[in-house]
């Protein structure tokens, strides 16, 4: 595509998605940012642009269906393999934008989507940076989700989220919490997919992550077929790019420079 900056709604396989795409560095990779289960473009703040600028990469950030400025989800009910479905949408988005040197940066749910995409569509993916990703369900994750459910009814969490998601908040919150706490989701596991990943991978995690243990990191690192490394940050929770932005930025920059 010709160099440009686009912020627009686009249709991907019937899904109306809002994207921000800056394609100003010909023949350079594109950093693709995948938000978490309550996230959106806005909630990344300036982190994507900072990493793109310091690495001289193009950058794509988008709101998944039901989030931010994208169209609403038709229902909060999700299948167990909804993250695999999101990876399919991402692959179609990359094809639509003619991106074939993607460096995926995914946080939480977005990290899991990044891993699945690298496994299922390796021809488009140059590398993966996953931050606080999950490859299986842990009790600590479910505990964190149940606490979020309590906060949603007893604090102003819903109001704060509404600022970013509008009237889609209830649906997206249920889509996350009710899916992950369902009995049939307890056995969700993508370890077989992870073992097929051959591109370089960096796993960033806060050592005090309230939604996942370091088992997520060590198992992912041990399973992938390609080069892999971890970056653990002491006293940091589930969102290193917000809680320790400079450390996270530097770790990602150093990793990208080795590619």
ZALUM-528069 format. One record per residue (C-alpha): residue number from 1; y, x, z; residue in one letter. Coordinates in Angstrom, 3 decimals. Layout:
   n       py       px       pz res
 NUM        Y        X        Z   a
...
! end
This chain:
   n       py       px       pz res
   1    0.000    0.000    0.000   x
   2    3.582    1.128   -0.494   x
   3    5.349    2.449    2.624   x
   4    6.941   -0.365    4.616   x
   5    7.255   -2.083    7.947   x
   6    5.923   -5.638    8.196   x
   7    6.058   -8.122   11.049   x
   8    4.541  -11.356    9.804   x
   9    1.916  -14.076   10.040   x
  10   -0.975  -13.472    7.664   x
  11   -4.149  -15.402    6.928   x
  12   -7.413  -13.572    7.573   x
  13  -10.456  -15.652    6.736   x
  14   -8.710  -18.847    7.793   x
  15   -7.190  -17.347   10.936   x
  16   -3.396  -17.187   11.123   x
  17   -2.696  -13.853   12.810   x
  18    0.597  -12.203   13.714   x
  19    0.762   -8.502   12.856   x
  20    3.193   -5.613   13.128   x
  21    2.343   -2.909   10.598   x
  22    4.313    0.264    9.937   x
  23    2.943    2.152    6.953   x
  24    5.405    5.017    6.548   x
  25    3.124    8.067    6.473   x
  26    1.176    8.226    3.198   x
  27   -2.290    9.798    3.489   x
  28   -2.142    9.744    7.290   x
  29   -4.434    7.681    9.542   x
  30   -3.412    4.305   10.944   x
  31   -3.533    3.710   14.690   x
  32   -4.868    0.192   15.276   x
  33   -4.186   -1.287   18.720   x
  34   -6.540   -3.929   20.128   x
  35   -5.284   -5.782   23.183   x
  36   -7.213   -6.990   26.233   x
  37   -8.323  -10.512   27.198   x
  38   -4.817  -11.614   28.294   x
  39   -2.792   -9.292   26.071   x
  40   -0.718   -9.385   22.898   x
  41    1.593   -7.190   20.822   x
  42    4.481   -7.578   23.270   x
  43    2.456   -6.491   26.268   x
  44    1.710   -3.101   24.693   x
  45    5.467   -2.462   25.087   x
  46    6.495    0.767   23.320   x
  47    3.193    2.611   23.752   x
  48    1.908    2.110   20.165   x
  49    5.162    3.306   18.582   x
  50    5.336    6.312   20.886   x
  51    1.802    7.425   20.049   x
  52    2.358    6.810   16.336   x
  53    5.589    8.810   16.384   x
  54    4.166   11.768   18.264   x
  55    1.094   11.963   16.007   x
  56    2.866   11.076   12.726   x
  57    0.450    8.216   12.109   x
  58    0.922    4.732   10.729   x
  59    0.511    1.909   13.251   x
  60   -0.949   -1.598   13.229   x
  61   -0.725   -3.940   16.223   x
  62   -1.813   -7.557   16.053   x
  63   -2.309  -10.658   18.178   x
  64   -5.863  -11.980   18.038   x
  65   -6.331  -15.680   17.372   x
  66   -5.064  -17.654   20.376   x
  67   -2.778  -14.892   21.672   x
  68    0.906  -14.026   21.398   x
  69    2.405  -15.280   18.145   x
  70   -0.905  -15.969   16.399   x
  71   -2.252  -19.495   15.886   x
  72   -4.015  -21.228   18.808   x
  73   -7.764  -21.045   19.362   x
  74   -9.442  -24.306   18.349   x
  75  -11.265  -24.352   21.718   x
  76  -11.756  -22.219   24.800   x
  77  -15.524  -22.280   24.260   x
  78  -16.806  -19.000   22.890   x
  79  -20.257  -17.791   21.832   x
  80  -21.835  -14.884   23.702   x
  81  -21.196  -12.623   20.691   x
  82  -17.492  -13.491   20.340   x
  83  -16.507   -9.820   20.517   x
  84  -18.746   -9.085   17.537   x
  85  -17.000  -11.916   15.683   x
  86  -13.643  -10.304   16.547   x
  87  -14.889   -7.022   15.057   x
  88  -15.646   -8.867   11.820   x
  89  -12.101  -10.266   11.750   x
  90  -10.715   -6.780   12.369   x
  91  -12.729   -5.357    9.489   x
  92  -11.387   -8.095    7.193   x
  93   -7.844   -7.376    8.388   x
  94   -8.262   -3.670    7.623   x
  95   -9.613   -4.512    4.176   x
  96   -6.689   -6.870    3.525   x
  97   -4.194   -4.132    4.416   x
  98   -6.217   -1.472    2.548   x
  99   -6.617    0.655    5.676   x
 100   -9.572    3.029    5.468   x
 101   -8.576    5.767    7.948   x
 102   -8.286    3.718   11.114   x
 103   -8.109    5.244   14.564   x
 104   -8.879    2.340   16.876   x
 105   -7.182    2.224   20.281   x
 106   -8.699   -0.647   22.230   x
 107   -8.062   -1.747   25.798   x
 108  -10.701   -3.679   27.817   x
 109  -11.956   -6.451   25.471   x
 110  -10.140   -4.569   22.734   x
 111  -12.067   -1.424   23.631   x
 112  -15.344   -3.275   23.249   x
 113  -14.165   -4.646   19.882   x
 114  -13.277   -1.090   18.822   x
 115  -16.777    0.152   19.687   x
 116  -18.467   -2.713   17.835   x
 117  -16.249   -2.186   14.778   x
 118  -17.004    1.548   14.675   x
 119  -20.701    0.733   14.835   x
 120  -20.769   -2.074   12.262   x
 121  -18.082   -0.863    9.820   x
 122  -18.124    2.956   10.026   x
 123  -16.690    3.472    6.533   x
 124  -13.210    2.391    7.692   x
 125  -13.112    4.041   11.115   x
 126  -12.009    7.638   11.567   x
 127  -12.163    7.690   15.387   x
 128  -12.135    5.486   18.480   x
 129  -10.056    5.674   21.642   x
 130  -11.360    3.093   24.076   x
 131   -9.585    2.410   27.327   x
 132  -11.444    0.610   30.130   x
 133  -13.962   -0.824   27.651   x
 134  -17.140   -2.675   28.595   x
 135  -20.557   -2.263   27.005   x
 136  -22.416   -4.392   29.576   x
 137  -21.529   -6.835   32.343   x
 138  -21.072   -5.521   35.893   x
 139  -20.646   -7.396   39.154   x
 140  -17.310   -5.667   39.757   x
 141  -16.076   -7.144   36.464   x
 142  -17.090  -10.646   37.489   x
 143  -15.483  -10.145   40.903   x
 144  -12.209   -9.138   39.242   x
 145  -12.348  -12.163   36.939   x
 146  -12.989  -14.554   39.835   x
 147   -9.989  -13.068   41.653   x
 148   -7.891  -13.607   38.517   x
 149   -9.060  -17.240   38.419   x
 150   -7.912  -17.677   42.007   x
 151   -4.557  -16.052   41.226   x
 152   -4.101  -18.358   38.242   x
 153   -4.146  -21.409   40.517   x
 154   -2.347  -19.957   43.562   x
 155    0.379  -17.690   42.094   x
 156    2.842  -17.676   39.195   x
 157    0.369  -15.864   36.917   x
 158    0.241  -18.766   34.449   x
 159    4.040  -18.864   34.223   x
 160    4.226  -15.117   33.623   x
 161    1.617  -15.308   30.879   x
 162    3.380  -18.252   29.259   x
 163    6.289  -15.951   28.460   x
 164    4.018  -14.131   25.996   x
 165    1.565  -16.827   24.862   x
 166    3.512  -20.097   25.124   x
 167    1.436  -23.238   25.481   x
 168   -1.754  -21.352   24.506   x
 169   -2.101  -19.911   28.019   x
 170   -4.602  -22.354   29.518   x
 171   -6.936  -22.108   26.542   x
 172   -6.947  -18.318   26.333   x
 173   -7.341  -17.942   30.093   x
 174  -10.357  -20.278   30.096   x
 175  -11.749  -18.530   27.030   x
 176  -11.824  -15.277   28.987   x
 177  -12.822  -16.408   32.462   x
 178  -15.278  -19.199   31.665   x
 179  -17.060  -17.130   29.020   x
 180  -17.542  -14.034   31.150   x
 181  -18.683  -15.976   34.220   x
 182  -21.207  -18.125   32.310   x
 183  -24.868  -17.539   33.143   x
 184  -25.776  -16.824   29.525   x
 185  -23.124  -14.098   29.271   x
 186  -24.605  -12.062   32.129   x
 187  -26.982  -10.317   29.706   x
 188  -24.321   -9.458   27.114   x
 189  -24.867   -5.826   26.138   x
 190  -23.786   -3.669   23.175   x
 191  -25.583   -0.424   24.033   x
 192  -27.657   -0.550   20.817   x
 193  -24.487   -0.879   18.775   x
 194  -22.797    1.980   20.632   x
 195  -25.716    4.299   19.867   x
 196  -24.936    3.940   16.144   x
 197  -21.345    5.232   16.478   x
 198  -20.931    8.544   14.673   x
 199  -17.167    9.018   14.594   x
 200  -15.341   10.995   17.341   x
 201  -14.710    8.997   20.499   x
 202  -12.427    9.335   23.516   x
 203  -13.032    7.101   26.544   x
 204  -10.052    6.769   28.906   x
 205  -10.558    5.132   32.283   x
 206   -8.787    4.887   35.606   x
 207  -11.054    5.940   38.448   x
 208   -9.830    2.939   40.462   x
 209  -10.494    0.416   37.666   x
 210  -10.928   -2.988   39.308   x
 211  -12.863   -4.394   36.338   x
 212  -15.433   -1.684   35.641   x
 213  -17.221    1.316   37.114   x
 214  -17.508    4.796   35.648   x
 215  -21.001    3.799   34.462   x
 216  -19.265    2.197   31.478   x
 217  -17.825    5.600   30.580   x
 218  -20.835    7.817   31.201   x
 219  -23.275    5.516   29.420   x
 220  -20.997    5.131   26.383   x
 221  -20.481    8.889   26.171   x
 222  -24.209    9.523   26.425   x
 223  -25.132    6.915   23.802   x
 224  -22.798    7.648   20.888   x
 225  -24.176    9.850   18.119   x
 226  -20.922   11.633   17.323   x
 227  -18.576   13.864   19.305   x
 228  -17.405   12.191   22.493   x
 229  -15.264   12.984   25.506   x
 230  -13.899   11.239   28.559   x
 231  -10.545   11.300   30.295   x
 232  -10.608    9.964   33.847   x
 233   -7.369    9.384   35.764   x
 234   -7.520    9.375   39.584   x
 235   -5.930    6.491   41.529   x
 236   -5.331    4.473   38.346   x
 237   -6.680    0.984   37.695   x
 238   -7.567   -1.067   34.616   x
 239   -4.489   -0.342   32.456   x
 240   -3.894    3.428   32.184   x
 241   -1.408    3.015   29.304   x
 242    0.866    1.065   31.709   x
 243    0.021    2.699   35.033   x
 244   -0.007    6.304   33.750   x
 245    1.616    6.099   30.289   x
 246    2.474    9.777   29.856   x
 247   -0.992   10.987   30.883   x
 248   -2.630    8.441   28.598   x
 249   -0.277    9.260   25.732   x
 250   -0.926   12.987   26.039   x
 251   -4.703   12.556   26.223   x
 252   -4.692   10.363   23.122   x
 253   -2.342   12.745   21.266   x
 254   -4.507   15.779   22.009   x
 255   -7.617   13.926   20.875   x
 256   -6.009   12.777   17.619   x
 257   -4.819   16.319   16.875   x
 258   -8.446   17.520   16.908   x
 259   -9.535   15.082   14.217   x
! end
